[in-house]
Structure formats: structure tokens, C-alpha cells
Amino acid sequence: MTKTALYPALFLIVLVGVFLTFSAQADAIDGDCCTKSGRQLSIGGLKIKTPSGKHMTGNYDRYGFYYVIPKGKSDSGQNAVMAMHDDETMQMTIGKGKP
């Protein structure tokens, strides 16, 4: 094989490597999340398992999610709004409070 015949093969190998590297990164809010204090929640499409362990349906966007906090909780009736900032960080705001 000549040097010029190796270039297309090398290009293809590099292209596949780059594609596999970038395709492994998260690009949606779905998944399991936790805070430094240990509170956990899990989002999968329209479904959420709240930090209190309740399974609910909310409003889903690829990079965001919100649900109304159920009765019996300290912030009941308010929106819990989550927004994805990067692959490892999500911001959550309850009502009109600080994130």
C-alpha cells in the first residue's frame, strides 16, 4: 500500500474516534442527580422520582424539567424547576426562590 492510500483509512479511524468521544457525553437532563447534602432525584423523560421518593409525572424538555410539589410537603403547590447547565451540573429552583 502506498502512503497516499493510507490517508483515507487514517482519516476514517480518526473520524470514528472523534465521533465515539463526543457521542458518550450527556446531552439531556435525564438521569440520577444528587446534592452535596445527599438529596437525590431521578428523571426519565416525563417521569421523576422526587427527593422524597415520590414517583410523579412532570413537564420535560431536553435540558429542563419542572413539576408541582405535591400536597403534604413544605413547598406544596410550588413549581420545582430544574435546568441542566453541563454534563454534571443541574440547577434547581423552588417557586421564585434562589437556585
C-alpha positions in Angstrom: 0.0 0.0 0.0 1.3 3.5 -0.8 1.4 6.4 1.5 -1.5 8.1 -0.3 -3.7 5.0 0.1 -3.2 5.2 3.9 -4.6 8.7 4.2 -8.3 7.8 3.7 -8.0 4.9 6.2 -6.2 7.1 8.8 -8.8 9.8 8.3 -11.7 7.3 8.8 -10.0 6.0 12.0 -9.6 9.5 13.4 -13.2 10.5 12.5 -14.6 7.4 14.2 -12.6 8.1 17.3 -13.8 11.7 17.5 -17.4 10.6 17.0 -17.2 8.0 19.8 -15.7 10.5 22.1 -18.4 13.1 21.6 -21.3 10.7 21.5 -20.6 9.5 25.0 -21.3 12.9 26.6 -24.7 13.6 28.2 -26.9 15.9 26.3 -30.2 15.7 28.2 -31.4 16.2 31.8 -32.4 12.5 32.1 -30.6 10.6 34.8 -29.9 10.4 38.5 -28.9 13.5 40.4 -27.8 14.3 43.9 -26.8 17.3 46.0 -23.9 17.8 48.3 -26.2 17.2 51.2 -27.3 13.8 49.8 -30.7 14.6 48.5 -31.4 12.5 45.3 -33.8 12.6 42.4 -34.1 10.7 39.1 -35.5 12.0 35.8 -36.5 9.8 32.9 -38.5 11.7 30.2 -41.8 12.8 31.8 -41.2 10.7 34.9 -39.4 11.8 38.1 -38.6 10.3 41.4 -38.5 13.2 43.8 -36.1 13.7 46.7 -38.9 12.5 49.0 -39.1 9.2 47.0 -42.5 10.0 45.3 -42.9 9.0 41.7 -44.6 11.6 39.6 -45.1 13.0 36.1 -43.8 16.4 35.2 -43.0 18.7 32.2 -39.9 17.6 30.3 -37.7 19.5 28.0 -34.4 18.0 26.8 -32.4 20.4 29.1 -35.1 21.2 31.7 -37.8 19.7 33.9 -40.4 21.0 36.2 -43.2 19.6 38.4 -45.6 20.9 41.0 -44.6 19.9 44.5 -47.4 17.6 45.9 -49.5 18.3 49.0 -48.1 17.4 52.3 -44.6 18.8 51.5 -43.3 22.1 52.9 -43.3 23.8 49.5 -46.5 22.1 48.2 -48.2 23.8 45.2 -45.0 25.5 44.1 -43.0 24.6 41.0 -39.7 22.8 41.3 -37.8 23.9 38.2 -34.6 22.2 37.1 -32.2 23.3 34.3 -29.2 21.4 33.0 -26.0 23.6 32.9 -23.5 21.0 31.8 -22.9 17.2 31.8 -22.5 17.2 35.6 -24.5 20.2 36.9 -28.2 20.9 37.2 -29.7 24.0 38.9 -33.0 23.6 40.8 -35.2 26.4 41.9 -38.4 26.0 44.0 -41.0 28.7 43.5 -39.4 32.0 42.8 -36.6 31.4 45.3 -32.9 31.2 44.7 -31.4 28.1 42.9 
